[in-house]
Amino acid sequence: MKRRSFIKKAIGTSAFLAAGTFPLEAFNQPEILKLTILHTNDQHSRIEPFTGGRLKGMGGAARRATIIEKIRKNEDHVLLLDSGDIFQGTPYFNYFGGEIEFKIMSKMKYDVATIGNHDFDAGMDGLLKQLPHANFPFVIANYDFADTPLYDQFKPYRIFQKENIKIGVFGLGIELEGLVPEKLYGNTQYQDPLKKAKHYATLLKEEEKCDYIICLSHLGYKYDGSKISDHVLARETQNIDLILGGHTHTFMEKPDIVKNKIGEKVFINQVGFGGAMLGRLDIYFERNFKGRCSTCKNITIKD
């Protein structure tokens, strides 16, 4: 545990991704603190399991809630996060406008979420109307809502304390022009996600003294052109430890590892869409902060 080197090896069906040379027996020792991060993206109002297609029989909010409850009973420090596009995709949204989705997520005790382009599908007034049903905060750092009904409804970041570990979480959204009819997002000003990421990652690291920094991104996994994606975000910034993505509905068995601007490793994960999978990462911290390692297993939700 004296050197900070990354190693990677398989443990069962999960990936082992390490910063530090932990002996496996150390995971059960009191000098190690374990943080369990659970996450979803692009739920798209999918309350019930899929009834057809390649995802037939997968998903379902009740099944996800059961898995989350079981994990919480077995783990001391859990964060449950979402990367946007909670709305749109089934008649539940058409009839109830997002109320059911927010109430279910509140019952599951989500800690924080960001906003996706489809979360504007009932307009800003529609989103504002449903926010009282969400007993969890939203973070978004690159949408300026100053001249809209959503002014002062969201913060750019949130901080969570798990014993002596401080975790900073900020959110980034995709450009709405061309994806969302202008009348639905009105005077919302889209701001450069790279500039905002650099600013808030630095703020969380240097001013807020966070030990672990997570970006909830609805930018998309990777593109062929110059469009900003999670991979570009990871390469062009520093201080971000983990990017939990959305928008591109990318099913990943394990996170990608990308070198950032200063050669440090960033993990990128995404779990498809419709609640078919639940992402899980277990982060192990030495209490003296000399080492850190992670295990990851994305969970398929089915019978």
LUMMIKE-929015 format. One line per field, with one value per residue: residue number from 1; x, y, z of N, C-alpha, C, O in turn. Coordinates in steps of 0.02 Angstrom, whole numbers. Layout:
<recs>
num <- [NUM,...]
n_px <- [X,...]
n_py <- [Y,...]
n_pz <- [Z,...]
ca_px <- [X,...]
ca_py <- [Y,...]
ca_pz <- [Z,...]
c_px <- [X,...]
c_py <- [Y,...]
c_pz <- [Z,...]
o_px <- [X,...]
o_py <- [Y,...]
o_pz <- [Z,...]
</recs>
This chain:
<recs>
num <- [1,2,3,4,5,6,7,8,9,10,11,12,13,14,15,16,17,18,19,20,21,22,23,24,25,26,27,28,29,30,31,32,33,34,35,36,37,38,39,40,41,42,43,44,45,46,47,48,49,50,51,52,53,54,55,56,57,58,59,60,61,62,63,64,65,66,67,68,69,70,71,72,73,74,75,76,77,78,79,80,81,82,83,84,85,86,87,88,89,90,91,92,93,94,95,96,97,98,99,100,101,102,103,104,105,106,107,108,109,110,111,112,113,114,115,116,117,118,119,120,121,122,123,124,125,126,127,128,129,130,131,132,133,134,135,136,137,138,139,140,141,142,143,144,145,146,147,148,149,150,151,152,153,154,155,156,157,158,159,160,161,162,163,164,165,166,167,168,169,170,171,172,173,174,175,176,177,178,179,180,181,182,183,184,185,186,187,188,189,190,191,192,193,194,195,196,197,198,199,200,201,202,203,204,205,206,207,208,209,210,211,212,213,214,215,216,217,218,219,220,221,222,223,224,225,226,227,228,229,230,231,232,233,234,235,236,237,238,239,240,241,242,243,244,245,246,247,248,249,250,251,252,253,254,255,256,257,258,259,260,261,262,263,264,265,266,267,268,269,270,271,272,273,274,275,276,277,278,279,280,281,282,283,284,285,286,287,288,289,290,291,292,293,294,295,296,297,298,299,300,301,302,303]
n_px <- [40,106,136,64,-6,-90,-184,-257,-369,-463,-601,-701,-851,-838,-753,-590,-519,-387,-309,-172,-96,-179,-187,-299,-357,-358,-474,-572,-530,-523,-457,-491,-608,-763,-851,-1002,-1062,-1208,-1294,-1399,-1460,-1549,-1685,-1812,-1951,-1984,-2067,-2114,-2057,-1973,-2071,-2048,-1936,-1753,-1728,-1822,-1911,-1822,-1772,-1883,-1954,-1989,-1910,-1783,-1787,-1792,-1665,-1583,-1621,-1577,-1438,-1412,-1439,-1331,-1219,-1127,-1106,-1181,-1214,-1339,-1367,-1417,-1410,-1491,-1625,-1747,-1880,-2007,-2057,-2144,-2322,-2343,-2277,-2345,-2473,-2456,-2354,-2226,-2235,-2252,-2128,-2037,-2087,-2066,-1926,-1897,-1946,-1853,-1747,-1651,-1499,-1451,-1475,-1449,-1498,-1576,-1599,-1729,-1798,-1852,-1967,-2099,-2094,-2025,-2110,-2182,-2083,-2049,-2169,-2169,-2060,-2083,-2116,-2001,-1896,-1760,-1608,-1562,-1421,-1341,-1223,-1199,-1310,-1392,-1519,-1568,-1660,-1784,-1926,-1867,-1772,-1657,-1685,-1598,-1435,-1259,-1177,-1163,-1116,-1065,-1044,-961,-920,-753,-734,-755,-865,-886,-1011,-1055,-1155,-1179,-1254,-1317,-1308,-1454,-1514,-1578,-1603,-1710,-1868,-1871,-1966,-1987,-1875,-1847,-1774,-1662,-1491,-1360,-1203,-1026,-977,-849,-775,-852,-841,-703,-695,-782,-735,-607,-641,-711,-609,-500,-551,-666,-611,-633,-624,-657,-720,-862,-937,-1096,-1153,-1239,-1196,-1159,-1080,-970,-914,-893,-853,-809,-890,-930,-903,-914,-789,-707,-721,-660,-526,-487,-489,-452,-446,-570,-637,-730,-845,-1011,-1115,-1239,-1373,-1327,-1368,-1284,-1234,-1132,-1015,-916,-824,-744,-572,-488,-352,-324,-292,-172,-120,-181,-298,-464,-626,-758,-928,-1083,-1254,-1342,-1513,-1682,-1686,-1640,-1521,-1421,-1296,-1148,-1019,-888,-792,-640,-562,-408,-393,-294,-278,-180,-196,-311,-440,-548,-695,-803,-965,-1086,-1256,-1374,-1547,-1667,-1779]
n_py <- [-60,58,118,211,136,79,-69,-207,-338,-490,-530,-653,-622,-488,-330,-284,-141,-45,80,85,-41,-147,-284,-421,-467,-355,-284,-310,-251,-130,-12,15,99,75,128,117,139,158,164,234,268,355,309,327,326,195,89,-40,-210,-246,-304,-358,-381,-366,-345,-410,-457,-399,-274,-161,-70,-114,-229,-172,-90,-188,-248,-138,-112,-229,-218,-103,-150,-230,-150,-13,118,197,269,325,361,457,483,560,590,539,549,511,390,287,256,298,419,499,506,547,639,632,624,495,435,515,497,360,352,429,346,244,310,393,483,592,670,707,810,761,779,736,761,882,867,894,1026,1172,1218,1102,1016,1089,1081,947,934,946,815,747,689,715,796,887,905,1018,1091,1163,1222,1372,1439,1564,1655,1591,1483,1390,1446,1451,1325,1220,1158,1171,1071,941,889,747,664,527,449,486,519,627,663,734,783,828,893,876,930,890,983,1071,1126,1078,951,962,1040,1217,1290,1215,1224,1357,1503,1445,1438,1360,1307,1291,1128,1076,1184,1211,1089,1085,1195,1163,1038,1073,1164,1078,992,1073,1182,1136,1021,886,708,619,631,644,647,670,637,688,688,593,441,417,491,500,620,789,816,846,721,589,525,624,721,658,647,781,849,866,798,736,585,487,460,452,406,449,462,404,275,166,4,-65,-183,-167,-28,94,144,292,399,554,733,747,623,539,411,395,335,276,246,169,117,67,77,113,54,-75,-120,-103,-1,-37,11,-21,67,69,145,186,238,328,386,348,252,180,83,-5,-102,-165,-206,-218,-238,-347,-329,-440,-583]
n_pz <- [0,-16,-136,-271,-389,-535,-554,-639,-638,-657,-553,-521,-604,-609,-634,-582,-528,-494,-389,-310,-208,-144,-32,-46,73,150,127,220,334,469,432,304,205,127,-13,-95,-254,-340,-494,-625,-792,-921,-900,-953,-921,-897,-810,-789,-825,-983,-1119,-1242,-1385,-1385,-1253,-1181,-1039,-953,-833,-743,-614,-485,-466,-474,-360,-260,-274,-244,-111,-49,-68,7,134,156,144,211,164,40,-118,-228,-393,-540,-717,-802,-926,-872,-901,-1028,-1146,-1116,-1090,-958,-939,-1032,-978,-843,-836,-778,-642,-582,-607,-533,-404,-384,-393,-281,-180,-192,-141,-209,-217,-292,-454,-630,-771,-921,-1101,-1135,-1021,-1033,-1105,-1071,-1066,-982,-881,-859,-807,-692,-622,-582,-496,-353,-321,-318,-204,-195,-246,-397,-505,-611,-710,-827,-886,-896,-811,-785,-843,-848,-803,-721,-644,-512,-465,-469,-420,-462,-411,-284,-119,-30,123,184,320,343,212,77,-50,-206,-321,-482,-620,-799,-950,-1115,-1271,-1309,-1421,-1575,-1529,-1442,-1456,-1472,-1401,-1288,-1206,-1202,-1144,-1092,-1069,-1147,-1092,-1115,-1091,-1063,-1010,-896,-830,-800,-715,-605,-563,-520,-419,-330,-294,-247,-171,-101,-53,-88,-87,-185,-347,-445,-604,-664,-815,-960,-1089,-1182,-1237,-1335,-1488,-1669,-1727,-1678,-1573,-1402,-1286,-1162,-1165,-1223,-1125,-1015,-1062,-1079,-960,-782,-615,-607,-554,-590,-720,-747,-868,-995,-1117,-1243,-1230,-1200,-1174,-1055,-1000,-909,-839,-947,-953,-953,-990,-911,-931,-863,-856,-764,-715,-771,-741,-842,-853,-904,-915,-1020,-1056,-999,-875,-877,-827,-679,-625,-531,-427,-318,-211,-130,1,78,244,271,150,59,-35,-157,-223,-341,-372,-499,-553,-667,-653,-718,-730,-700,-697]
ca_px <- [0,151,142,1,-3,-153,-182,-322,-374,-532,-623,-765,-877,-831,-687,-553,-484,-357,-258,-145,-84,-212,-198,-371,-380,-363,-540,-613,-496,-553,-423,-518,-678,-793,-906,-1037,-1097,-1257,-1315,-1441,-1465,-1598,-1739,-1864,-2019,-1993,-2085,-2123,-2007,-1984,-2114,-2029,-1871,-1693,-1727,-1883,-1905,-1772,-1792,-1937,-1936,-1995,-1851,-1726,-1794,-1774,-1592,-1554,-1634,-1532,-1370,-1409,-1437,-1265,-1165,-1136,-1101,-1208,-1241,-1380,-1362,-1446,-1379,-1537,-1678,-1794,-1945,-2024,-2044,-2201,-2383,-2341,-2259,-2397,-2531,-2441,-2307,-2164,-2249,-2240,-2056,-2005,-2110,-2033,-1856,-1895,-1954,-1789,-1700,-1596,-1463,-1445,-1480,-1442,-1553,-1566,-1639,-1799,-1831,-1886,-2019,-2161,-2077,-1997,-2165,-2198,-2031,-2057,-2229,-2155,-2004,-2101,-2122,-1933,-1865,-1688,-1588,-1533,-1362,-1326,-1174,-1190,-1371,-1408,-1591,-1581,-1718,-1833,-1963,-1826,-1720,-1642,-1711,-1545,-1367,-1211,-1146,-1180,-1062,-1088,-993,-966,-867,-704,-728,-796,-878,-918,-1048,-1082,-1190,-1171,-1305,-1302,-1336,-1525,-1532,-1578,-1629,-1772,-1900,-1850,-2019,-1985,-1821,-1851,-1714,-1608,-1427,-1312,-1135,-974,-970,-779,-757,-887,-812,-639,-707,-811,-690,-555,-672,-725,-545,-455,-586,-709,-569,-664,-579,-678,-762,-904,-977,-1156,-1150,-1287,-1164,-1151,-1020,-915,-937,-840,-829,-780,-940,-907,-928,-882,-719,-673,-722,-609,-459,-471,-495,-419,-480,-630,-621,-780,-897,-1069,-1143,-1306,-1393,-1314,-1396,-1228,-1229,-1062,-1005,-871,-805,-683,-522,-459,-303,-343,-242,-108,-101,-216,-350,-534,-671,-820,-976,-1152,-1290,-1395,-1572,-1743,-1680,-1624,-1462,-1402,-1224,-1122,-947,-867,-729,-608,-514,-369,-411,-240,-282,-121,-214,-381,-453,-619,-722,-862,-1006,-1151,-1305,-1432,-1607,-1714,-1798]
ca_py <- [0,115,150,222,109,48,-137,-229,-410,-514,-564,-680,-590,-416,-303,-257,-84,-23,131,62,-113,-177,-356,-432,-475,-289,-256,-320,-221,-66,46,23,121,55,167,82,185,128,216,220,322,346,265,337,310,122,67,-112,-244,-248,-360,-384,-360,-397,-335,-442,-486,-363,-210,-158,-29,-153,-271,-129,-70,-245,-255,-82,-122,-283,-191,-57,-189,-262,-101,44,183,189,325,305,419,449,527,596,560,502,554,496,324,243,295,328,490,534,516,577,694,625,617,426,422,548,466,295,365,452,286,209,353,419,538,649,655,763,820,742,818,716,786,944,851,926,1096,1192,1220,1033,991,1124,1054,881,935,931,743,719,700,712,855,881,946,1034,1145,1199,1254,1433,1446,1629,1689,1538,1462,1344,1484,1437,1259,1170,1177,1138,1013,923,855,695,643,458,449,538,526,680,648,787,761,882,869,908,912,896,1042,1058,1148,1023,891,980,1099,1276,1313,1175,1245,1430,1544,1408,1450,1305,1330,1243,1078,1068,1239,1202,1031,1106,1241,1131,986,1108,1191,1023,963,1120,1224,1095,968,820,651,581,676,609,687,640,665,668,711,537,400,431,508,499,687,829,828,831,658,569,511,689,752,625,662,852,879,831,797,694,515,442,489,408,436,436,488,360,208,120,-51,-80,-236,-139,40,111,182,342,443,624,780,741,553,500,370,412,280,296,191,183,53,57,120,80,19,-146,-134,-59,2,-40,16,-20,104,56,197,183,295,378,411,331,205,175,36,-10,-158,-144,-257,-193,-290,-354,-336,-487,-638]
ca_pz <- [0,-14,-201,-305,-457,-553,-578,-662,-647,-650,-492,-540,-664,-604,-651,-525,-555,-431,-381,-246,-211,-86,-27,-43,142,182,116,279,391,488,402,237,200,64,-40,-149,-298,-384,-541,-683,-842,-975,-878,-1003,-895,-899,-742,-791,-867,-1055,-1139,-1307,-1410,-1358,-1180,-1155,-972,-913,-804,-695,-555,-424,-461,-457,-290,-218,-276,-207,-40,-26,-65,64,197,162,138,256,131,-27,-155,-285,-438,-606,-766,-844,-967,-829,-933,-1097,-1174,-1103,-1074,-891,-946,-1069,-934,-777,-845,-740,-570,-561,-610,-477,-342,-379,-376,-212,-138,-194,-105,-249,-184,-337,-525,-675,-818,-991,-1149,-1133,-961,-1054,-1153,-1051,-1059,-917,-832,-842,-762,-629,-589,-553,-449,-284,-312,-315,-139,-206,-284,-464,-517,-681,-707,-889,-909,-860,-810,-753,-873,-861,-744,-681,-609,-442,-445,-470,-403,-507,-379,-216,-83,15,171,208,370,329,139,49,-120,-243,-380,-523,-679,-864,-998,-1186,-1304,-1320,-1488,-1623,-1496,-1407,-1484,-1435,-1355,-1227,-1162,-1199,-1138,-1061,-1102,-1145,-1082,-1135,-1038,-1043,-965,-832,-796,-773,-659,-546,-539,-482,-358,-284,-271,-213,-122,-58,-26,-99,-97,-244,-386,-494,-651,-695,-882,-1013,-1151,-1229,-1225,-1382,-1556,-1720,-1741,-1624,-1522,-1335,-1260,-1099,-1178,-1231,-1059,-974,-1087,-1081,-894,-727,-550,-608,-544,-618,-761,-756,-927,-1021,-1183,-1300,-1215,-1209,-1126,-1041,-951,-860,-858,-984,-916,-998,-958,-915,-955,-827,-855,-714,-745,-760,-757,-876,-853,-926,-911,-1069,-1047,-978,-811,-887,-787,-625,-618,-463,-417,-248,-205,-65,20,139,285,267,82,19,-88,-172,-278,-357,-409,-535,-584,-689,-636,-761,-690,-731,-652]
c_px <- [42,154,73,8,-69,-141,-252,-321,-446,-543,-693,-788,-872,-761,-655,-508,-452,-309,-228,-138,-112,-206,-272,-397,-388,-433,-585,-584,-525,-519,-447,-591,-704,-852,-936,-1077,-1143,-1282,-1357,-1435,-1519,-1653,-1799,-1932,-2035,-2004,-2088,-2068,-2024,-2024,-2096,-1960,-1813,-1689,-1788,-1868,-1857,-1802,-1850,-1917,-1940,-1934,-1789,-1728,-1774,-1698,-1559,-1562,-1587,-1461,-1363,-1406,-1368,-1207,-1180,-1141,-1120,-1230,-1279,-1390,-1396,-1420,-1427,-1577,-1720,-1861,-1946,-2007,-2100,-2263,-2385,-2324,-2314,-2457,-2516,-2385,-2243,-2174,-2232,-2165,-2021,-2025,-2075,-1959,-1849,-1903,-1890,-1733,-1638,-1565,-1460,-1451,-1462,-1499,-1533,-1611,-1713,-1835,-1862,-1948,-2088,-2150,-2050,-2051,-2185,-2147,-2038,-2115,-2214,-2100,-2024,-2108,-2054,-1902,-1789,-1670,-1564,-1472,-1354,-1284,-1172,-1255,-1384,-1483,-1613,-1645,-1772,-1871,-1922,-1770,-1716,-1669,-1655,-1478,-1318,-1181,-1175,-1121,-1093,-1030,-1008,-907,-816,-692,-778,-803,-914,-950,-1073,-1112,-1177,-1225,-1284,-1334,-1408,-1547,-1525,-1603,-1699,-1803,-1887,-1902,-2018,-1930,-1812,-1784,-1657,-1544,-1380,-1242,-1085,-962,-897,-757,-789,-858,-745,-648,-731,-769,-634,-582,-684,-661,-508,-489,-628,-672,-601,-611,-595,-729,-796,-938,-1035,-1165,-1207,-1261,-1161,-1083,-961,-944,-877,-812,-802,-830,-916,-942,-895,-807,-679,-667,-667,-538,-438,-476,-450,-461,-545,-608,-666,-830,-951,-1113,-1214,-1312,-1383,-1338,-1344,-1228,-1156,-1058,-960,-850,-746,-636,-487,-410,-326,-284,-173,-89,-134,-276,-420,-576,-735,-867,-1044,-1188,-1352,-1453,-1630,-1739,-1666,-1564,-1456,-1327,-1203,-1046,-934,-797,-702,-555,-474,-385,-356,-233,-221,-139,-289,-388,-528,-635,-787,-899,-1073,-1201,-1362,-1493,-1657,-1732,-1740]
c_py <- [63,152,156,199,74,-24,-158,-305,-432,-546,-590,-649,-515,-395,-275,-203,-48,35,119,-13,-146,-252,-368,-438,-408,-260,-262,-288,-152,-5,58,45,106,100,129,133,145,182,189,278,304,296,268,310,236,97,-9,-145,-240,-311,-389,-358,-392,-390,-367,-474,-449,-299,-217,-122,-70,-198,-230,-109,-126,-254,-199,-91,-176,-257,-145,-94,-218,-213,-41,111,176,256,298,366,404,502,555,556,512,497,524,425,275,286,324,402,528,550,557,629,691,616,547,412,452,517,398,305,389,394,245,248,370,478,600,625,716,762,799,783,800,737,855,930,876,1001,1111,1195,1149,1002,1023,1097,988,882,923,856,709,737,690,772,836,927,956,1096,1187,1220,1315,1446,1515,1662,1639,1522,1417,1380,1464,1370,1207,1200,1143,1075,1001,886,806,674,572,446,504,548,578,670,707,761,822,854,909,884,925,960,1027,1077,1090,957,902,1040,1161,1298,1275,1195,1321,1465,1509,1417,1390,1333,1273,1192,1068,1122,1230,1142,1049,1150,1204,1073,1016,1134,1135,995,1012,1161,1183,1035,899,767,612,624,637,659,645,674,641,693,656,505,420,444,507,568,722,844,806,768,643,555,576,723,723,646,735,887,844,838,757,621,468,482,437,438,417,460,439,288,153,67,-70,-135,-213,-69,42,148,227,385,516,667,771,668,511,465,391,352,308,236,215,116,52,105,78,43,-55,-168,-83,-60,-2,-36,20,11,93,109,176,245,348,406,397,284,203,123,26,-77,-135,-206,-227,-250,-290,-367,-380,-540,-685]
c_pz <- [0,-80,-232,-378,-472,-577,-598,-670,-636,-582,-507,-605,-660,-622,-588,-551,-497,-439,-312,-248,-149,-87,-17,28,177,175,178,342,406,457,330,241,131,47,-99,-189,-344,-431,-599,-732,-892,-956,-924,-981,-897,-828,-738,-833,-941,-1073,-1208,-1327,-1374,-1282,-1147,-1086,-926,-885,-755,-632,-491,-413,-442,-384,-243,-215,-235,-132,-11,-19,-4,131,210,163,182,221,57,-55,-216,-330,-505,-654,-818,-893,-925,-863,-1004,-1119,-1164,-1089,-1004,-895,-981,-1024,-871,-779,-805,-666,-545,-557,-549,-410,-331,-360,-304,-164,-136,-159,-147,-212,-227,-409,-565,-725,-888,-1036,-1146,-1070,-973,-1096,-1134,-1042,-990,-863,-811,-795,-693,-589,-553,-500,-376,-269,-306,-248,-143,-249,-355,-468,-592,-682,-770,-923,-865,-867,-784,-779,-892,-797,-697,-643,-535,-418,-438,-449,-452,-477,-310,-185,-33,60,194,255,353,254,115,-26,-152,-307,-418,-587,-741,-912,-1069,-1215,-1326,-1391,-1537,-1594,-1467,-1442,-1440,-1384,-1289,-1180,-1160,-1197,-1100,-1102,-1092,-1140,-1094,-1079,-1016,-995,-896,-794,-764,-711,-597,-519,-497,-416,-307,-254,-225,-159,-74,-28,-31,-112,-160,-280,-442,-539,-675,-762,-926,-1080,-1204,-1222,-1269,-1451,-1604,-1732,-1679,-1568,-1453,-1309,-1193,-1108,-1186,-1163,-1015,-996,-1076,-1013,-844,-664,-549,-601,-583,-658,-770,-810,-943,-1092,-1240,-1288,-1224,-1154,-1116,-988,-894,-883,-906,-938,-966,-959,-966,-936,-924,-816,-801,-746,-722,-781,-788,-877,-875,-929,-955,-1062,-1019,-913,-818,-845,-732,-619,-545,-465,-342,-245,-135,-53,81,180,287,196,39,-39,-98,-227,-285,-387,-442,-562,-602,-686,-685,-718,-727,-679,-641]
o_px <- [17,173,30,25,-99,-94,-301,-277,-485,-501,-741,-751,-898,-715,-689,-463,-489,-272,-256,-172,-75,-219,-305,-452,-421,-451,-630,-610,-548,-549,-424,-631,-671,-897,-901,-1121,-1120,-1291,-1352,-1408,-1533,-1665,-1834,-1965,-2093,-1957,-2067,-2035,-2082,-2012,-2125,-1930,-1822,-1650,-1803,-1821,-1851,-1852,-1865,-1868,-1898,-1910,-1750,-1677,-1743,-1670,-1512,-1516,-1562,-1427,-1312,-1374,-1349,-1151,-1237,-1175,-1081,-1261,-1255,-1418,-1402,-1409,-1406,-1566,-1727,-1897,-1894,-1950,-2103,-2256,-2423,-2353,-2330,-2487,-2557,-2371,-2209,-2127,-2200,-2141,-1980,-1984,-2057,-1933,-1800,-1869,-1874,-1678,-1581,-1600,-1465,-1435,-1459,-1543,-1479,-1657,-1755,-1896,-1895,-1980,-2132,-2192,-2051,-2039,-2202,-2166,-2032,-2110,-2243,-2094,-1985,-2107,-2050,-1883,-1759,-1712,-1548,-1470,-1358,-1305,-1145,-1255,-1386,-1508,-1670,-1681,-1803,-1852,-1941,-1727,-1767,-1676,-1665,-1466,-1336,-1162,-1207,-1081,-1140,-973,-1062,-851,-835,-644,-838,-753,-966,-920,-1109,-1097,-1164,-1239,-1239,-1381,-1420,-1594,-1473,-1622,-1740,-1767,-1892,-1885,-2046,-1936,-1772,-1743,-1610,-1543,-1363,-1223,-1101,-940,-884,-724,-757,-852,-732,-613,-703,-769,-615,-551,-669,-659,-487,-460,-627,-698,-598,-561,-553,-775,-764,-966,-1026,-1183,-1222,-1300,-1161,-1034,-907,-994,-820,-752,-775,-814,-885,-1004,-852,-767,-623,-615,-631,-496,-380,-469,-413,-507,-572,-564,-645,-856,-939,-1144,-1245,-1262,-1428,-1330,-1359,-1222,-1122,-1094,-967,-857,-704,-658,-459,-424,-346,-232,-123,-48,-116,-302,-432,-563,-763,-847,-1062,-1158,-1407,-1444,-1627,-1784,-1678,-1556,-1482,-1297,-1236,-1012,-966,-749,-737,-508,-502,-390,-368,-187,-210,-102,-327,-347,-566,-595,-821,-868,-1113,-1190,-1395,-1492,-1685,-1704,-1746]
o_py <- [117,210,114,238,43,-37,-127,-332,-394,-582,-550,-647,-480,-436,-246,-217,-22,39,141,-46,-171,-283,-329,-417,-404,-215,-221,-298,-118,48,106,14,121,109,111,167,103,240,131,331,245,247,218,275,217,86,-39,-110,-232,-365,-438,-319,-440,-426,-352,-512,-466,-273,-271,-142,-60,-205,-250,-109,-113,-267,-212,-79,-169,-273,-148,-70,-230,-232,-20,157,152,295,253,416,346,559,572,496,453,447,512,402,225,346,371,443,585,603,596,660,742,601,540,381,419,511,382,270,373,392,216,221,362,517,656,568,772,720,817,817,843,733,882,977,880,1036,1069,1177,1137,967,989,1090,974,833,892,835,649,795,660,796,779,981,909,1149,1243,1236,1309,1461,1523,1694,1644,1544,1407,1348,1461,1358,1156,1260,1092,1029,1045,856,823,667,559,433,562,581,574,668,728,721,863,797,969,824,964,987,977,1048,1058,912,857,1088,1157,1323,1299,1186,1346,1457,1542,1406,1373,1377,1215,1210,1053,1108,1241,1145,1030,1142,1213,1060,989,1127,1144,976,993,1174,1195,1001,858,780,576,651,603,709,590,733,581,715,670,538,437,413,512,575,690,880,753,764,682,572,582,751,760,660,749,948,797,879,746,598,415,532,383,491,375,477,432,246,100,84,-88,-133,-236,-53,-3,181,204,405,538,642,785,651,452,487,403,322,357,182,273,64,38,166,17,4,-94,-227,-27,-113,26,-73,59,-16,106,116,151,300,406,445,429,279,222,120,46,-106,-91,-252,-211,-303,-239,-410,-360,-541,-734]
o_pz <- [14,-82,-222,-422,-428,-614,-576,-704,-607,-556,-507,-654,-703,-626,-546,-591,-455,-488,-262,-288,-106,-139,18,43,229,214,186,396,360,455,299,276,81,88,-146,-162,-382,-411,-618,-715,-904,-991,-934,-1019,-897,-790,-688,-872,-960,-1046,-1229,-1291,-1336,-1250,-1089,-1078,-868,-911,-730,-599,-447,-357,-400,-349,-192,-162,-196,-94,44,30,31,178,267,180,190,244,17,-19,-250,-308,-524,-634,-874,-902,-940,-856,-1035,-1111,-1200,-1076,-991,-859,-961,-1031,-848,-728,-798,-630,-493,-509,-516,-365,-275,-317,-271,-113,-85,-150,-125,-179,-201,-425,-538,-722,-912,-1013,-1155,-1066,-929,-1120,-1177,-1013,-945,-805,-753,-748,-642,-528,-501,-463,-340,-211,-292,-237,-98,-287,-369,-437,-631,-658,-769,-983,-804,-921,-763,-741,-945,-743,-639,-613,-501,-357,-404,-458,-481,-514,-280,-220,3,36,220,232,347,234,130,-62,-128,-343,-390,-606,-738,-915,-1083,-1186,-1358,-1418,-1541,-1631,-1466,-1456,-1379,-1331,-1240,-1119,-1120,-1242,-1077,-1162,-1035,-1178,-1085,-1025,-958,-945,-845,-733,-707,-661,-543,-459,-445,-364,-248,-195,-170,-106,-13,16,15,-145,-187,-250,-482,-515,-703,-766,-928,-1123,-1263,-1204,-1244,-1471,-1584,-1747,-1634,-1521,-1447,-1311,-1170,-1065,-1161,-1146,-981,-954,-1064,-1009,-862,-662,-496,-639,-606,-634,-798,-799,-909,-1124,-1282,-1332,-1251,-1095,-1164,-938,-838,-942,-906,-890,-1016,-903,-1020,-957,-956,-773,-794,-797,-663,-833,-763,-898,-867,-944,-932,-1061,-1017,-897,-772,-830,-736,-611,-501,-501,-306,-273,-86,-93,130,152,304,183,-12,-87,-53,-273,-241,-423,-416,-589,-558,-714,-694,-674,-778,-624,-604]
</recs>
